[in-house]
Amino acid sequence: MDAERLAALLDAVARGDVTPIEAGEFISRLPVSDLDFARIDTHRELRTGLPEVIYCPGKTPGQVRSIAIAMLANPGGALVATRADPEHFAAVHDLSDGIRYDEIGRTIVLRAASGAPIGLVAVVTAGTADLPVAHEAMAVAEALGAKVERIADIGVAGLHRTLAAQSDLRAADVLIVVAGMEGALPSVIAGLVSSPVIAVPTSVGYGASFGGLAALLAMLNSCAPGIAVVNIDNGFGAAALAARILKMKS
C-alpha cells in the first residue's frame, strides 16, 4: 500500500464503486500481515516511500514464497528480494509474469506499476569484480521506478577511462559509485559532477583491503564533500537512498 493506491481506494469509495465495508475489510488487513514466522510491514511504502524488502539468507524457499504472496496481495507495488539463490527464485517465479532474477546481483524483482521513471541513476563500477554489488543496486533501483544506466570498469588505475565517461556521469540525477581495493573512485567522480554521489565499498581486494574496510574508510574520509557512504557490498542500501532522493526531486 502506498499513498497513490490509498487515494485510489478512497476515490472508489466516493464514487460508489467500493462500499465502505469493502474498503474497511481491505484496510483491516493492514498494516501487518502475520505469517507466524514473519510479520510483513504492508504500510512501509505508505510511511517511507519504499516497500519492505525480502532479505533471503536464512530463509527457506518456502518462507520466501509465503512472504512474496503476502506482499503481492496489494497489487501494483514492487517486489524486491536480495541475496537470493536460484532456489528462492524457483519458489516464486510463477507468482507473476513480471518477476525476474538477476544471477549476477542475486536479486528477485517485480517492478512497481508506474508511469514515467522517477529519474536517472548511473551505477558506476571501478572494476568488473564490482559488478555483483552494482547489479544488486541496478535491479533494486529499477524496481523502485528509476531509469538505470550502467557505466562499468572506469576505475582510477586508468584515469583516462573515468574522464572519457564524463558526459554520461554528468547526465545522471544520482550516481551510485561502486569500488573495492583502495576505494578512490567516488572521490574522483564527486569532483566532476554536481549530482549526489552514493559510494558503495566492496569486499574486492587483497590482504590489507580487509574485506572492504579499507575502501569504506577511504570513502568516509573523502576530500570531495557531500558523498554519502553505505555499508560494504550494500548495493541495496545505495539504491534505496537513490530512490528516496529522486522521489524528493520528482
Secondary structure in CASP SS format (residue, H / E / C, confidence):
PFRMAT SS
TARGET T0000
AUTHOR 0000-0000-0000
METHOD secondary structure of the structure
MODEL  1
M C 1.00
D C 1.00
A H 1.00
E H 1.00
R H 1.00
L H 1.00
A H 1.00
A H 1.00
L H 1.00
L H 1.00
D H 1.00
A H 1.00
V H 1.00
A H 1.00
R H 1.00
G C 1.00
D C 1.00
V C 1.00
T C 1.00
P H 1.00
I H 1.00
E H 1.00
A H 1.00
G H 1.00
E H 1.00
F H 1.00
I H 1.00
S H 1.00
R C 1.00
L C 1.00
P C 1.00
V E 1.00
S E 1.00
D E 1.00
L C 1.00
D C 1.00
F C 1.00
A C 1.00
R E 1.00
I E 1.00
D E 1.00
T C 1.00
H C 1.00
R H 1.00
E H 1.00
L H 1.00
R H 1.00
T H 1.00
G C 1.00
L C 1.00
P C 1.00
E C 1.00
V C 1.00
I E 1.00
Y E 1.00
C C 1.00
P C 1.00
G C 1.00
K C 1.00
T C 1.00
P H 1.00
G H 1.00
Q H 1.00
V H 1.00
R H 1.00
S H 1.00
I H 1.00
A H 1.00
I H 1.00
A H 1.00
M H 1.00
L H 1.00
A C 1.00
N C 1.00
P C 1.00
G C 1.00
G C 1.00
A C 1.00
L E 1.00
V E 1.00
A E 1.00
T E 1.00
R C 1.00
A C 1.00
D C 1.00
P H 1.00
E H 1.00
H H 1.00
F H 1.00
A H 1.00
A H 1.00
V H 1.00
H H 1.00
D H 1.00
L H 1.00
S C 1.00
D C 1.00
G C 1.00
I C 1.00
R E 1.00
Y E 1.00
D E 1.00
E C 1.00
I C 1.00
G C 1.00
R C 1.00
T E 1.00
I E 1.00
V E 1.00
L E 1.00
R C 1.00
A C 1.00
A C 1.00
S C 1.00
G C 1.00
A C 1.00
P C 1.00
I C 1.00
G C 1.00
L E 1.00
V E 1.00
A E 1.00
V E 1.00
V E 1.00
T E 1.00
A C 1.00
G C 1.00
T H 1.00
A H 1.00
D H 1.00
L H 1.00
P H 1.00
V H 1.00
A H 1.00
H H 1.00
E H 1.00
A H 1.00
M H 1.00
A H 1.00
V H 1.00
A H 1.00
E H 1.00
A H 1.00
L C 1.00
G C 1.00
A C 1.00
K E 1.00
V E 1.00
E E 1.00
R E 1.00
I E 1.00
A C 1.00
D C 1.00
I C 1.00
G C 1.00
V H 1.00
A H 1.00
G H 1.00
L H 1.00
H H 1.00
R H 1.00
T H 1.00
L H 1.00
A H 1.00
A C 1.00
Q H 1.00
S H 1.00
D H 1.00
L H 1.00
R H 1.00
A H 1.00
A C 1.00
D C 1.00
V E 1.00
L E 1.00
I E 1.00
V E 1.00
V E 1.00
A E 1.00
G C 1.00
M C 1.00
E C 1.00
G C 1.00
A C 1.00
L H 1.00
P H 1.00
S H 1.00
V H 1.00
I H 1.00
A H 1.00
G C 1.00
L C 1.00
V C 1.00
S C 1.00
S C 1.00
P C 1.00
V E 1.00
I E 1.00
A E 1.00
V E 1.00
P E 1.00
T C 1.00
S C 1.00
V C 1.00
G C 1.00
Y C 1.00
G H 1.00
A H 1.00
S H 1.00
F H 1.00
G H 1.00
G H 1.00
L H 1.00
A H 1.00
A H 1.00
L H 1.00
L H 1.00
A H 1.00
M H 1.00
L H 1.00
N C 1.00
S C 1.00
C C 1.00
A C 1.00
P C 1.00
G C 1.00
I C 1.00
A E 1.00
V E 1.00
V C 1.00
N C 1.00
I C 1.00
D C 1.00
N C 1.00
G H 1.00
F H 1.00
G H 1.00
A H 1.00
A H 1.00
A H 1.00
L H 1.00
A H 1.00
A H 1.00
R H 1.00
I H 1.00
L H 1.00
K H 1.00
M H 1.00
K H 1.00
S C 1.00
END
